[in-house]
C-alpha cells in the first residue's frame, strides 16, 4: 500500500511497451489491495 504510485507507473510502462499489439481497455486502478488494468488486443 505504500508504493501505489510506483505500481501504477510499472503498469503504464507495461502498457506502453505493448502498445503495438494491445490497447488499454481499463486504466490502472486500485481494487482493495490490488491494482488492476485491462488490456485488449488490437484488431
HTML snippet that shows the backbone in 3Dmol.js (N, CA, C, O; Angstrom):
<script src="https://3Dmol.org/build/3Dmol-min.js"></script>
<div id="view" style="width:600px;height:400px;position:relative"></div>
<script>
const pdb = `
ATOM      1  N   UNK A   1       0.821  -1.195   0.000  1.00  0.00           N
ATOM      2  CA  UNK A   1       0.000   0.000   0.000  1.00  0.00           C
ATOM      3  C   UNK A   1       0.868   1.262   0.000  1.00  0.00           C
ATOM      4  O   UNK A   1       0.396   2.342  -0.356  1.00  0.00           O
ATOM      5  N   UNK A   2       2.111   1.126   0.392  1.00  0.00           N
ATOM      6  CA  UNK A   2       2.990   2.286   0.471  1.00  0.00           C
ATOM      7  C   UNK A   2       3.555   2.686  -0.887  1.00  0.00           C
ATOM      8  O   UNK A   2       4.107   3.779  -1.015  1.00  0.00           O
ATOM      9  N   UNK A   3       3.437   1.842  -1.895  1.00  0.00           N
ATOM     10  CA  UNK A   3       4.072   2.109  -3.189  1.00  0.00           C
ATOM     11  C   UNK A   3       3.064   2.109  -4.332  1.00  0.00           C
ATOM     12  O   UNK A   3       3.339   1.565  -5.402  1.00  0.00           O
ATOM     13  N   UNK A   4       1.918   2.707  -4.118  1.00  0.00           N
ATOM     14  CA  UNK A   4       0.855   2.724  -5.130  1.00  0.00           C
ATOM     15  C   UNK A   4       1.313   3.456  -6.384  1.00  0.00           C
ATOM     16  O   UNK A   4       1.035   3.000  -7.493  1.00  0.00           O
ATOM     17  N   UNK A   5       2.009   4.582  -6.233  1.00  0.00           N
ATOM     18  CA  UNK A   5       2.456   5.354  -7.388  1.00  0.00           C
ATOM     19  C   UNK A   5       3.428   4.575  -8.258  1.00  0.00           C
ATOM     20  O   UNK A   5       3.338   4.626  -9.485  1.00  0.00           O
ATOM     21  N   UNK A   6       4.353   3.858  -7.642  1.00  0.00           N
ATOM     22  CA  UNK A   6       5.314   3.090  -8.429  1.00  0.00           C
ATOM     23  C   UNK A   6       4.635   1.904  -9.108  1.00  0.00           C
ATOM     24  O   UNK A   6       5.034   1.517 -10.206  1.00  0.00           O
ATOM     25  N   UNK A   7       3.636   1.330  -8.487  1.00  0.00           N
ATOM     26  CA  UNK A   7       2.892   0.229  -9.108  1.00  0.00           C
ATOM     27  C   UNK A   7       2.142   0.717 -10.339  1.00  0.00           C
ATOM     28  O   UNK A   7       2.124   0.040 -11.368  1.00  0.00           O
ATOM     29  N   UNK A   8       1.521   1.891 -10.237  1.00  0.00           N
ATOM     30  CA  UNK A   8       0.809   2.458 -11.375  1.00  0.00           C
ATOM     31  C   UNK A   8       1.778   2.759 -12.509  1.00  0.00           C
ATOM     32  O   UNK A   8       1.461   2.542 -13.678  1.00  0.00           O
ATOM     33  N   UNK A   9       2.950   3.253 -12.165  1.00  0.00           N
ATOM     34  CA  UNK A   9       3.969   3.563 -13.167  1.00  0.00           C
ATOM     35  C   UNK A   9       4.429   2.292 -13.893  1.00  0.00           C
ATOM     36  O   UNK A   9       4.629   2.317 -15.107  1.00  0.00           O
ATOM     37  N   UNK A  10       4.596   1.210 -13.182  1.00  0.00           N
ATOM     38  CA  UNK A  10       5.005  -0.069 -13.777  1.00  0.00           C
ATOM     39  C   UNK A  10       3.948  -0.561 -14.755  1.00  0.00           C
ATOM     40  O   UNK A  10       4.289  -0.993 -15.856  1.00  0.00           O
ATOM     41  N   UNK A  11       2.674  -0.507 -14.382  1.00  0.00           N
ATOM     42  CA  UNK A  11       1.602  -0.941 -15.276  1.00  0.00           C
ATOM     43  C   UNK A  11       1.515  -0.057 -16.512  1.00  0.00           C
ATOM     44  O   UNK A  11       1.286  -0.561 -17.611  1.00  0.00           O
ATOM     45  N   UNK A  12       1.693   1.256 -16.354  1.00  0.00           N
ATOM     46  CA  UNK A  12       1.656   2.158 -17.506  1.00  0.00           C
ATOM     47  C   UNK A  12       2.825   1.897 -18.449  1.00  0.00           C
ATOM     48  O   UNK A  12       2.650   1.950 -19.666  1.00  0.00           O
ATOM     49  N   UNK A  13       4.012   1.616 -17.916  1.00  0.00           N
ATOM     50  CA  UNK A  13       5.170   1.275 -18.755  1.00  0.00           C
ATOM     51  C   UNK A  13       4.924  -0.034 -19.510  1.00  0.00           C
ATOM     52  O   UNK A  13       5.281  -0.159 -20.682  1.00  0.00           O
ATOM     53  N   UNK A  14       4.319  -0.995 -18.837  1.00  0.00           N
ATOM     54  CA  UNK A  14       3.994  -2.281 -19.459  1.00  0.00           C
ATOM     55  C   UNK A  14       3.040  -2.082 -20.631  1.00  0.00           C
ATOM     56  O   UNK A  14       3.233  -2.663 -21.699  1.00  0.00           O
ATOM     57  N   UNK A  15       2.014  -1.262 -20.433  1.00  0.00           N
ATOM     58  CA  UNK A  15       1.038  -0.987 -21.491  1.00  0.00           C
ATOM     59  C   UNK A  15       1.701  -0.256 -22.654  1.00  0.00           C
ATOM     60  O   UNK A  15       1.369  -0.504 -23.814  1.00  0.00           O
ATOM     61  N   UNK A  16       2.628   0.634 -22.354  1.00  0.00           N
ATOM     62  CA  UNK A  16       3.340   1.374 -23.403  1.00  0.00           C
ATOM     63  C   UNK A  16       4.195   0.437 -24.247  1.00  0.00           C
ATOM     64  O   UNK A  16       4.269   0.591 -25.466  1.00  0.00           O
ATOM     65  N   UNK A  17       4.839  -0.529 -23.607  1.00  0.00           N
ATOM     66  CA  UNK A  17       5.685  -1.476 -24.340  1.00  0.00           C
ATOM     67  C   UNK A  17       4.856  -2.415 -25.216  1.00  0.00           C
ATOM     68  O   UNK A  17       5.352  -2.934 -26.216  1.00  0.00           O
ATOM     69  N   UNK A  18       3.596  -2.632 -24.841  1.00  0.00           N
ATOM     70  CA  UNK A  18       2.714  -3.487 -25.633  1.00  0.00           C
ATOM     71  C   UNK A  18       1.815  -2.689 -26.566  1.00  0.00           C
ATOM     72  O   UNK A  18       0.891  -3.250 -27.156  1.00  0.00           O
ATOM     73  N   UNK A  19       2.065  -1.403 -26.710  1.00  0.00           N
ATOM     74  CA  UNK A  19       1.168  -0.531 -27.469  1.00  0.00           C
ATOM     75  C   UNK A  19       1.035  -0.931 -28.940  1.00  0.00           C
ATOM     76  O   UNK A  19       0.040  -0.583 -29.575  1.00  0.00           O
ATOM     77  N   UNK A  20       2.007  -1.651 -29.495  1.00  0.00           N
ATOM     78  CA  UNK A  20       1.901  -2.067 -30.896  1.00  0.00           C
ATOM     79  C   UNK A  20       0.950  -3.252 -31.071  1.00  0.00           C
ATOM     80  O   UNK A  20       0.484  -3.500 -32.183  1.00  0.00           O
ATOM     81  N   UNK A  21       0.654  -3.986 -30.000  1.00  0.00           N
ATOM     82  CA  UNK A  21      -0.237  -5.148 -30.123  1.00  0.00           C
ATOM     83  C   UNK A  21      -1.451  -5.095 -29.207  1.00  0.00           C
ATOM     84  O   UNK A  21      -2.353  -5.924 -29.328  1.00  0.00           O
ATOM     85  N   UNK A  22      -1.486  -4.110 -28.274  1.00  0.00           N
ATOM     86  CA  UNK A  22      -2.595  -4.063 -27.315  1.00  0.00           C
ATOM     87  C   UNK A  22      -2.981  -2.626 -26.996  1.00  0.00           C
ATOM     88  O   UNK A  22      -2.180  -1.703 -27.145  1.00  0.00           O
ATOM     89  N   UNK A  23      -4.214  -2.455 -26.557  1.00  0.00           N
ATOM     90  CA  UNK A  23      -4.696  -1.152 -26.100  1.00  0.00           C
ATOM     91  C   UNK A  23      -5.252  -1.312 -24.684  1.00  0.00           C
ATOM     92  O   UNK A  23      -5.708  -2.387 -24.297  1.00  0.00           O
ATOM     93  N   UNK A  24      -5.203  -0.234 -23.934  1.00  0.00           N
ATOM     94  CA  UNK A  24      -5.709  -0.250 -22.559  1.00  0.00           C
ATOM     95  C   UNK A  24      -7.234  -0.151 -22.604  1.00  0.00           C
ATOM     96  O   UNK A  24      -7.791   0.831 -23.094  1.00  0.00           O
ATOM     97  N   UNK A  25      -7.887  -1.171 -22.092  1.00  0.00           N
ATOM     98  CA  UNK A  25      -9.348  -1.171 -22.019  1.00  0.00           C
ATOM     99  C   UNK A  25      -9.805  -0.435 -20.762  1.00  0.00           C
ATOM    100  O   UNK A  25     -10.736   0.369 -20.808  1.00  0.00           O
ATOM    101  N   UNK A  26      -9.142  -0.717 -19.642  1.00  0.00           N
ATOM    102  CA  UNK A  26      -9.425  -0.027 -18.385  1.00  0.00           C
ATOM    103  C   UNK A  26      -8.090   0.401 -17.785  1.00  0.00           C
ATOM    104  O   UNK A  26      -7.169  -0.405 -17.655  1.00  0.00           O
ATOM    105  N   UNK A  27      -8.000   1.657 -17.428  1.00  0.00           N
ATOM    106  CA  UNK A  27      -6.769   2.203 -16.856  1.00  0.00           C
ATOM    107  C   UNK A  27      -6.475   1.570 -15.493  1.00  0.00           C
ATOM    108  O   UNK A  27      -7.379   1.025 -14.860  1.00  0.00           O
ATOM    109  N   UNK A  28      -5.221   1.637 -15.038  1.00  0.00           N
ATOM    110  CA  UNK A  28      -4.882   1.065 -13.731  1.00  0.00           C
ATOM    111  C   UNK A  28      -5.696   1.694 -12.612  1.00  0.00           C
ATOM    112  O   UNK A  28      -5.809   2.917 -12.531  1.00  0.00           O
ATOM    113  N   UNK A  29      -6.265   0.851 -11.744  1.00  0.00           N
ATOM    114  CA  UNK A  29      -6.994   1.354 -10.577  1.00  0.00           C
ATOM    115  C   UNK A  29      -6.891   0.350  -9.445  1.00  0.00           C
ATOM    116  O   UNK A  29      -6.665  -0.841  -9.657  1.00  0.00           O
ATOM    117  N   UNK A  30      -7.062   0.861  -8.249  1.00  0.00           N
ATOM    118  CA  UNK A  30      -6.990   0.024  -7.060  1.00  0.00           C
ATOM    119  C   UNK A  30      -8.319  -0.680  -6.832  1.00  0.00           C
ATOM    120  O   UNK A  30      -9.382  -0.068  -6.927  1.00  0.00           O
ATOM    121  N   UNK A  31      -8.249  -1.959  -6.533  1.00  0.00           N
ATOM    122  CA  UNK A  31      -9.405  -2.741  -6.120  1.00  0.00           C
ATOM    123  C   UNK A  31      -8.985  -3.473  -4.849  1.00  0.00           C
ATOM    124  O   UNK A  31      -8.328  -4.513  -4.896  1.00  0.00           O
ATOM    125  N   UNK A  32      -9.374  -2.916  -3.739  1.00  0.00           N
ATOM    126  CA  UNK A  32      -8.910  -3.466  -2.461  1.00  0.00           C
ATOM    127  C   UNK A  32      -7.428  -3.188  -2.305  1.00  0.00           C
ATOM    128  O   UNK A  32      -7.002  -2.034  -2.345  1.00  0.00           O
ATOM    129  N   UNK A  33      -6.644  -4.231  -2.130  1.00  0.00           N
ATOM    130  CA  UNK A  33      -5.197  -4.071  -2.005  1.00  0.00           C
ATOM    131  C   UNK A  33      -4.470  -4.390  -3.299  1.00  0.00           C
ATOM    132  O   UNK A  33      -3.240  -4.400  -3.330  1.00  0.00           O
ATOM    133  N   UNK A  34      -5.219  -4.654  -4.376  1.00  0.00           N
ATOM    134  CA  UNK A  34      -4.634  -4.993  -5.670  1.00  0.00           C
ATOM    135  C   UNK A  34      -4.863  -3.879  -6.675  1.00  0.00           C
ATOM    136  O   UNK A  34      -5.881  -3.189  -6.629  1.00  0.00           O
ATOM    137  N   UNK A  35      -3.917  -3.710  -7.578  1.00  0.00           N
ATOM    138  CA  UNK A  35      -4.082  -2.760  -8.660  1.00  0.00           C
ATOM    139  C   UNK A  35      -4.274  -3.560  -9.940  1.00  0.00           C
ATOM    140  O   UNK A  35      -3.521  -4.493 -10.223  1.00  0.00           O
ATOM    141  N   UNK A  36      -5.296  -3.182 -10.714  1.00  0.00           N
ATOM    142  CA  UNK A  36      -5.622  -3.941 -11.920  1.00  0.00           C
ATOM    143  C   UNK A  36      -5.707  -3.007 -13.116  1.00  0.00           C
ATOM    144  O   UNK A  36      -6.034  -1.827 -12.987  1.00  0.00           O
ATOM    145  N   UNK A  37      -5.399  -3.571 -14.298  1.00  0.00           N
ATOM    146  CA  UNK A  37      -5.515  -2.864 -15.555  1.00  0.00           C
ATOM    147  C   UNK A  37      -5.889  -3.906 -16.596  1.00  0.00           C
ATOM    148  O   UNK A  37      -5.368  -5.022 -16.576  1.00  0.00           O
ATOM    149  N   UNK A  38      -6.792  -3.549 -17.510  1.00  0.00           N
ATOM    150  CA  UNK A  38      -7.208  -4.482 -18.547  1.00  0.00           C
ATOM    151  C   UNK A  38      -6.668  -4.041 -19.893  1.00  0.00           C
ATOM    152  O   UNK A  38      -6.791  -2.876 -20.271  1.00  0.00           O
ATOM    153  N   UNK A  39      -6.068  -4.979 -20.615  1.00  0.00           N
ATOM    154  CA  UNK A  39      -5.573  -4.738 -21.967  1.00  0.00           C
ATOM    155  C   UNK A  39      -6.324  -5.634 -22.930  1.00  0.00           C
ATOM    156  O   UNK A  39      -6.690  -6.757 -22.583  1.00  0.00           O
ATOM    157  N   UNK A  40      -6.558  -5.142 -24.148  1.00  0.00           N
ATOM    158  CA  UNK A  40      -7.155  -5.960 -25.190  1.00  0.00           C
ATOM    159  C   UNK A  40      -6.279  -5.872 -26.428  1.00  0.00           C
ATOM    160  O   UNK A  40      -5.570  -4.887 -26.634  1.00  0.00           O
ATOM    161  N   UNK A  41      -6.334  -6.906 -27.245  1.00  0.00           N
ATOM    162  CA  UNK A  41      -5.520  -6.916 -28.447  1.00  0.00           C
ATOM    163  C   UNK A  41      -6.049  -5.934 -29.487  1.00  0.00           C
ATOM    164  O   UNK A  41      -7.251  -5.685 -29.581  1.00  0.00           O
ATOM    165  N   UNK A  42      -5.116  -5.382 -30.267  1.00  0.00           N
ATOM    166  CA  UNK A  42      -5.521  -4.513 -31.361  1.00  0.00           C
ATOM    167  C   UNK A  42      -6.070  -5.360 -32.480  1.00  0.00           C
ATOM    168  O   UNK A  42      -5.647  -6.499 -32.673  1.00  0.00           O
ATOM    169  N   UNK A  43      -7.002  -4.813 -33.210  1.00  0.00           N
ATOM    170  CA  UNK A  43      -7.573  -5.548 -34.337  1.00  0.00           C
ATOM    171  C   UNK A  43      -7.241  -4.880 -35.632  1.00  0.00           C
ATOM    172  O   UNK A  43      -7.640  -5.359 -36.694  1.00  0.00           O
TER     173      UNK A  43
END
`;
const viewer = $3Dmol.createViewer("view");
viewer.addModel(pdb, "pdb");
viewer.setStyle({}, {cartoon: {color: "spectrum"}});
viewer.zoomTo();
viewer.render();
</script>
